Amino acid sequence: MLTHALDVEGDGHLQTGYPWNTAATAILLAYGADPELPADDGESPMQIAERYGHVMAQALLKRFGAPRH
């Protein structure tokens, strides 16, 4: 679920040009989402955030314990 939220936030930003939104990522992490659990394709939450250049999500993931790449 966290990887999907990151993908939605990143894709939404790219498609609309609106400022980054980290609400879904922050809420999921606050409620215990695993910052290291990969998507079905094996891509980690941090890798998704890095792919989109989603710096705010990267900071949240680091804060909640995701490994750095």
Backbone atoms as SQL, in Angstrom:
CREATE TABLE atoms (id INTEGER PRIMARY KEY, chain TEXT, resi INTEGER, resn TEXT, atom TEXT, x REAL, y REAL, z REAL);
INSERT INTO atoms VALUES
  (1, 'A', 1, 'MET', 'N', 0.821, -1.191, 0.000),
  (2, 'A', 1, 'MET', 'CA', 0.000, 0.000, 0.000),
  (3, 'A', 1, 'MET', 'C', 0.869, 1.261, 0.000),
  (4, 'A', 2, 'LEU', 'N', 1.953, 1.257, 0.752),
  (5, 'A', 2, 'LEU', 'CA', 2.840, 2.422, 0.785),
  (6, 'A', 2, 'LEU', 'C', 3.453, 2.666, -0.586),
  (7, 'A', 3, 'THR', 'N', 3.866, 1.611, -1.252),
  (8, 'A', 3, 'THR', 'CA', 4.463, 1.788, -2.580),
  (9, 'A', 3, 'THR', 'C', 3.439, 2.347, -3.558),
  (10, 'A', 4, 'HIS', 'N', 2.204, 1.923, -3.444),
  (11, 'A', 4, 'HIS', 'CA', 1.153, 2.459, -4.311),
  (12, 'A', 4, 'HIS', 'C', 0.937, 3.948, -4.030),
  (13, 'A', 5, 'ALA', 'N', 0.911, 4.328, -2.759),
  (14, 'A', 5, 'ALA', 'CA', 0.733, 5.741, -2.402),
  (15, 'A', 5, 'ALA', 'C', 1.861, 6.590, -2.973),
  (16, 'A', 6, 'LEU', 'N', 3.085, 6.099, -2.879),
  (17, 'A', 6, 'LEU', 'CA', 4.226, 6.834, -3.431),
  (18, 'A', 6, 'LEU', 'C', 4.105, 6.980, -4.946),
  (19, 'A', 7, 'ASP', 'N', 3.669, 5.921, -5.593),
  (20, 'A', 7, 'ASP', 'CA', 3.497, 5.958, -7.041),
  (21, 'A', 7, 'ASP', 'C', 2.407, 6.953, -7.435),
  (22, 'A', 8, 'VAL', 'N', 1.306, 6.965, -6.695),
  (23, 'A', 8, 'VAL', 'CA', 0.211, 7.906, -6.963),
  (24, 'A', 8, 'VAL', 'C', 0.681, 9.345, -6.741),
  (25, 'A', 9, 'GLU', 'N', 1.396, 9.594, -5.645),
  (26, 'A', 9, 'GLU', 'CA', 1.897, 10.947, -5.378),
  (27, 'A', 9, 'GLU', 'C', 2.853, 11.401, -6.482),
  (28, 'A', 10, 'GLY', 'N', 3.769, 10.533, -6.865),
  (29, 'A', 10, 'GLY', 'CA', 4.744, 10.891, -7.892),
  (30, 'A', 10, 'GLY', 'C', 4.107, 11.098, -9.249),
  (31, 'A', 11, 'ASP', 'N', 3.238, 10.177, -9.634),
  (32, 'A', 11, 'ASP', 'CA', 2.583, 10.276, -10.928),
  (33, 'A', 11, 'ASP', 'C', 1.641, 11.483, -10.972),
  (34, 'A', 12, 'GLY', 'N', 0.953, 11.731, -9.870),
  (35, 'A', 12, 'GLY', 'CA', 0.058, 12.887, -9.803),
  (36, 'A', 12, 'GLY', 'C', 0.812, 14.189, -10.001),
  (37, 'A', 13, 'HIS', 'N', 1.967, 14.285, -9.383),
  (38, 'A', 13, 'HIS', 'CA', 2.796, 15.486, -9.539),
  (39, 'A', 13, 'HIS', 'C', 3.254, 15.640, -10.988),
  (40, 'A', 14, 'LEU', 'N', 3.707, 14.553, -11.589),
  (41, 'A', 14, 'LEU', 'CA', 4.191, 14.620, -12.968),
  (42, 'A', 14, 'LEU', 'C', 3.077, 14.991, -13.946),
  (43, 'A', 15, 'GLN', 'N', 1.893, 14.447, -13.742),
  (44, 'A', 15, 'GLN', 'CA', 0.805, 14.694, -14.677),
  (45, 'A', 15, 'GLN', 'C', 0.181, 16.070, -14.538),
  (46, 'A', 16, 'THR', 'N', 0.135, 16.598, -13.317),
  (47, 'A', 16, 'THR', 'CA', -0.553, 17.868, -13.092),
  (48, 'A', 16, 'THR', 'C', 0.381, 19.051, -12.939),
  (49, 'A', 17, 'GLY', 'N', 1.608, 18.781, -12.480),
  (50, 'A', 17, 'GLY', 'CA', 2.520, 19.871, -12.190),
  (51, 'A', 17, 'GLY', 'C', 2.244, 20.535, -10.847),
  (52, 'A', 18, 'TYR', 'N', 1.248, 20.022, -10.122),
  (53, 'A', 18, 'TYR', 'CA', 0.947, 20.567, -8.801),
  (54, 'A', 18, 'TYR', 'C', 2.087, 20.233, -7.841),
  (55, 'A', 19, 'PRO', 'N', 2.202, 21.003, -6.764),
  (56, 'A', 19, 'PRO', 'CA', 3.263, 20.716, -5.784),
  (57, 'A', 19, 'PRO', 'C', 3.149, 19.289, -5.242),
  (58, 'A', 20, 'TRP', 'N', 4.290, 18.787, -4.784),
  (59, 'A', 20, 'TRP', 'CA', 4.329, 17.450, -4.197),
  (60, 'A', 20, 'TRP', 'C', 3.369, 17.362, -3.034),
  (61, 'A', 21, 'ASN', 'N', 2.756, 16.216, -2.879),
  (62, 'A', 21, 'ASN', 'CA', 1.872, 15.937, -1.764),
  (63, 'A', 21, 'ASN', 'C', 2.401, 14.685, -1.073),
  (64, 'A', 22, 'THR', 'N', 2.608, 14.760, 0.223),
  (65, 'A', 22, 'THR', 'CA', 3.097, 13.597, 0.965),
  (66, 'A', 22, 'THR', 'C', 2.091, 13.099, 1.992),
  (67, 'A', 23, 'ALA', 'N', 0.848, 13.561, 1.903),
  (68, 'A', 23, 'ALA', 'CA', -0.146, 13.201, 2.914),
  (69, 'A', 23, 'ALA', 'C', -0.329, 11.691, 3.038),
  (70, 'A', 24, 'ALA', 'N', -0.525, 11.005, 1.929),
  (71, 'A', 24, 'ALA', 'CA', -0.769, 9.562, 2.001),
  (72, 'A', 24, 'ALA', 'C', 0.436, 8.829, 2.570),
  (73, 'A', 25, 'THR', 'N', 1.622, 9.186, 2.120),
  (74, 'A', 25, 'THR', 'CA', 2.842, 8.552, 2.626),
  (75, 'A', 25, 'THR', 'C', 2.987, 8.790, 4.128),
  (76, 'A', 26, 'ALA', 'N', 2.800, 10.026, 4.556),
  (77, 'A', 26, 'ALA', 'CA', 2.951, 10.372, 5.977),
  (78, 'A', 26, 'ALA', 'C', 1.939, 9.628, 6.842),
  (79, 'A', 27, 'ILE', 'N', 0.697, 9.571, 6.389),
  (80, 'A', 27, 'ILE', 'CA', -0.345, 8.892, 7.168),
  (81, 'A', 27, 'ILE', 'C', -0.045, 7.396, 7.267),
  (82, 'A', 28, 'LEU', 'N', 0.300, 6.780, 6.144),
  (83, 'A', 28, 'LEU', 'CA', 0.594, 5.345, 6.169),
  (84, 'A', 28, 'LEU', 'C', 1.776, 5.024, 7.073),
  (85, 'A', 29, 'LEU', 'N', 2.819, 5.832, 7.005),
  (86, 'A', 29, 'LEU', 'CA', 3.977, 5.603, 7.879),
  (87, 'A', 29, 'LEU', 'C', 3.615, 5.819, 9.348),
  (88, 'A', 30, 'ALA', 'N', 2.825, 6.844, 9.630),
  (89, 'A', 30, 'ALA', 'CA', 2.414, 7.126, 11.013),
  (90, 'A', 30, 'ALA', 'C', 1.594, 5.976, 11.598),
  (91, 'A', 31, 'TYR', 'N', 0.870, 5.272, 10.735),
  (92, 'A', 31, 'TYR', 'CA', 0.057, 4.151, 11.189),
  (93, 'A', 31, 'TYR', 'C', 0.769, 2.809, 11.063),
  (94, 'A', 32, 'GLY', 'N', 2.064, 2.854, 10.822),
  (95, 'A', 32, 'GLY', 'CA', 2.852, 1.630, 10.899),
  (96, 'A', 32, 'GLY', 'C', 3.184, 0.927, 9.595),
  (97, 'A', 33, 'ALA', 'N', 2.972, 1.582, 8.458),
  (98, 'A', 33, 'ALA', 'CA', 3.361, 0.943, 7.197),
  (99, 'A', 33, 'ALA', 'C', 4.857, 0.649, 7.214),
  (100, 'A', 34, 'ASP', 'N', 5.226, -0.465, 6.644),
  (101, 'A', 34, 'ASP', 'CA', 6.624, -0.890, 6.616),
  (102, 'A', 34, 'ASP', 'C', 7.369, -0.134, 5.509),
  (103, 'A', 35, 'PRO', 'N', 8.317, 0.745, 5.862),
  (104, 'A', 35, 'PRO', 'CA', 9.030, 1.522, 4.854),
  (105, 'A', 35, 'PRO', 'C', 9.999, 0.694, 4.017),
  (106, 'A', 36, 'GLU', 'N', 10.127, -0.577, 4.332),
  (107, 'A', 36, 'GLU', 'CA', 11.031, -1.447, 3.580),
  (108, 'A', 36, 'GLU', 'C', 10.295, -2.501, 2.736),
  (109, 'A', 37, 'LEU', 'N', 8.976, -2.577, 2.854),
  (110, 'A', 37, 'LEU', 'CA', 8.207, -3.582, 2.130),
  (111, 'A', 37, 'LEU', 'C', 8.135, -3.215, 0.649),
  (112, 'A', 38, 'PRO', 'N', 8.662, -4.077, -0.220),
  (113, 'A', 38, 'PRO', 'CA', 8.683, -3.755, -1.652),
  (114, 'A', 38, 'PRO', 'C', 7.318, -3.949, -2.318),
  (115, 'A', 39, 'ALA', 'N', 7.190, -3.338, -3.482),
  (116, 'A', 39, 'ALA', 'CA', 6.010, -3.544, -4.328),
  (117, 'A', 39, 'ALA', 'C', 6.077, -4.943, -4.920),
  (118, 'A', 40, 'ASP', 'N', 5.023, -5.344, -5.604),
  (119, 'A', 40, 'ASP', 'CA', 4.986, -6.673, -6.220),
  (120, 'A', 40, 'ASP', 'C', 6.138, -6.900, -7.194),
  (121, 'A', 41, 'ASP', 'N', 6.610, -5.829, -7.826),
  (122, 'A', 41, 'ASP', 'CA', 7.704, -5.960, -8.795),
  (123, 'A', 41, 'ASP', 'C', 9.079, -5.921, -8.136),
  (124, 'A', 42, 'GLY', 'N', 9.109, -5.792, -6.799),
  (125, 'A', 42, 'GLY', 'CA', 10.364, -5.797, -6.065),
  (126, 'A', 42, 'GLY', 'C', 10.951, -4.424, -5.799),
  (127, 'A', 43, 'GLU', 'N', 10.347, -3.389, -6.354),
  (128, 'A', 43, 'GLU', 'CA', 10.865, -2.025, -6.151),
  (129, 'A', 43, 'GLU', 'C', 10.508, -1.556, -4.743),
  (130, 'A', 44, 'SER', 'N', 11.500, -1.042, -4.032),
  (131, 'A', 44, 'SER', 'CA', 11.281, -0.594, -2.656),
  (132, 'A', 44, 'SER', 'C', 10.619, 0.787, -2.636),
  (133, 'A', 45, 'PRO', 'N', 10.004, 1.147, -1.503),
  (134, 'A', 45, 'PRO', 'CA', 9.436, 2.488, -1.396),
  (135, 'A', 45, 'PRO', 'C', 10.483, 3.574, -1.684),
  (136, 'A', 46, 'MET', 'N', 11.704, 3.391, -1.177),
  (137, 'A', 46, 'MET', 'CA', 12.744, 4.398, -1.410),
  (138, 'A', 46, 'MET', 'C', 13.085, 4.484, -2.900),
  (139, 'A', 47, 'GLN', 'N', 13.149, 3.360, -3.571),
  (140, 'A', 47, 'GLN', 'CA', 13.447, 3.380, -5.006),
  (141, 'A', 47, 'GLN', 'C', 12.360, 4.112, -5.789),
  (142, 'A', 48, 'ILE', 'N', 11.112, 3.937, -5.394),
  (143, 'A', 48, 'ILE', 'CA', 10.019, 4.643, -6.070),
  (144, 'A', 48, 'ILE', 'C', 10.152, 6.147, -5.830),
  (145, 'A', 49, 'ALA', 'N', 10.394, 6.533, -4.583),
  (146, 'A', 49, 'ALA', 'CA', 10.553, 7.954, -4.271),
  (147, 'A', 49, 'ALA', 'C', 11.736, 8.550, -5.035),
  (148, 'A', 50, 'GLU', 'N', 12.824, 7.810, -5.122),
  (149, 'A', 50, 'GLU', 'CA', 14.000, 8.291, -5.863),
  (150, 'A', 50, 'GLU', 'C', 13.711, 8.397, -7.355),
  (151, 'A', 51, 'ARG', 'N', 12.966, 7.443, -7.898),
  (152, 'A', 51, 'ARG', 'CA', 12.642, 7.463, -9.335),
  (153, 'A', 51, 'ARG', 'C', 11.864, 8.727, -9.702),
  (154, 'A', 52, 'TYR', 'N', 10.968, 9.145, -8.820),
  (155, 'A', 52, 'TYR', 'CA', 10.178, 10.349, -9.074),
  (156, 'A', 52, 'TYR', 'C', 10.894, 11.632, -8.635),
  (157, 'A', 53, 'GLY', 'N', 12.001, 11.499, -7.927),
  (158, 'A', 53, 'GLY', 'CA', 12.650, 12.686, -7.377),
  (159, 'A', 53, 'GLY', 'C', 11.827, 13.305, -6.255),
  (160, 'A', 54, 'HIS', 'N', 11.084, 12.451, -5.567),
  (161, 'A', 54, 'HIS', 'CA', 10.163, 12.877, -4.505),
  (162, 'A', 54, 'HIS', 'C', 10.958, 13.033, -3.203),
  (163, 'A', 55, 'VAL', 'N', 11.611, 14.164, -3.072),
  (164, 'A', 55, 'VAL', 'CA', 12.541, 14.423, -1.962),
  (165, 'A', 55, 'VAL', 'C', 11.832, 14.399, -0.611),
  (166, 'A', 56, 'MET', 'N', 10.636, 14.942, -0.538),
  (167, 'A', 56, 'MET', 'CA', 9.913, 14.953, 0.741),
  (168, 'A', 56, 'MET', 'C', 9.574, 13.535, 1.190),
  (169, 'A', 57, 'ALA', 'N', 9.178, 12.687, 0.258),
  (170, 'A', 57, 'ALA', 'CA', 8.883, 11.293, 0.615),
  (171, 'A', 57, 'ALA', 'C', 10.161, 10.573, 1.026),
  (172, 'A', 58, 'GLN', 'N', 11.272, 10.869, 0.352),
  (173, 'A', 58, 'GLN', 'CA', 12.546, 10.260, 0.731),
  (174, 'A', 58, 'GLN', 'C', 12.891, 10.613, 2.170),
  (175, 'A', 59, 'ALA', 'N', 12.673, 11.868, 2.549),
  (176, 'A', 59, 'ALA', 'CA', 12.964, 12.297, 3.925),
  (177, 'A', 59, 'ALA', 'C', 12.072, 11.559, 4.922),
  (178, 'A', 60, 'LEU', 'N', 10.798, 11.406, 4.596),
  (179, 'A', 60, 'LEU', 'CA', 9.892, 10.664, 5.477),
  (180, 'A', 60, 'LEU', 'C', 10.324, 9.211, 5.612),
  (181, 'A', 61, 'LEU', 'N', 10.669, 8.597, 4.503),
  (182, 'A', 61, 'LEU', 'CA', 11.097, 7.198, 4.543),
  (183, 'A', 61, 'LEU', 'C', 12.368, 7.031, 5.371),
  (184, 'A', 62, 'LYS', 'N', 13.310, 7.939, 5.218),
  (185, 'A', 62, 'LYS', 'CA', 14.531, 7.888, 6.033),
  (186, 'A', 62, 'LYS', 'C', 14.199, 8.035, 7.509),
  (187, 'A', 63, 'ARG', 'N', 13.271, 8.940, 7.817),
  (188, 'A', 63, 'ARG', 'CA', 12.892, 9.190, 9.198),
  (189, 'A', 63, 'ARG', 'C', 12.251, 7.952, 9.831),
  (190, 'A', 64, 'PHE', 'N', 11.512, 7.196, 9.022),
  (191, 'A', 64, 'PHE', 'CA', 10.830, 6.015, 9.524),
  (192, 'A', 64, 'PHE', 'C', 11.627, 4.739, 9.332),
  (193, 'A', 65, 'GLY', 'N', 12.878, 4.866, 8.892),
  (194, 'A', 65, 'GLY', 'CA', 13.760, 3.717, 8.897),
  (195, 'A', 65, 'GLY', 'C', 14.028, 3.011, 7.596),
  (196, 'A', 66, 'ALA', 'N', 13.595, 3.564, 6.463),
  (197, 'A', 66, 'ALA', 'CA', 13.892, 2.907, 5.191),
  (198, 'A', 66, 'ALA', 'C', 15.384, 3.011, 4.893),
  (199, 'A', 67, 'PRO', 'N', 15.969, 1.954, 4.339),
  (200, 'A', 67, 'PRO', 'CA', 17.396, 2.005, 4.011),
  (201, 'A', 67, 'PRO', 'C', 17.668, 3.005, 2.904),
  (202, 'A', 68, 'ARG', 'N', 18.836, 3.584, 2.949),
  (203, 'A', 68, 'ARG', 'CA', 19.241, 4.544, 1.923),
  (204, 'A', 68, 'ARG', 'C', 19.947, 3.792, 0.808),
  (205, 'A', 69, 'HIS', 'N', 19.772, 4.260, -0.430),
  (206, 'A', 69, 'HIS', 'CA', 20.410, 3.611, -1.586),
  (207, 'A', 69, 'HIS', 'C', 21.513, 4.484, -2.116);
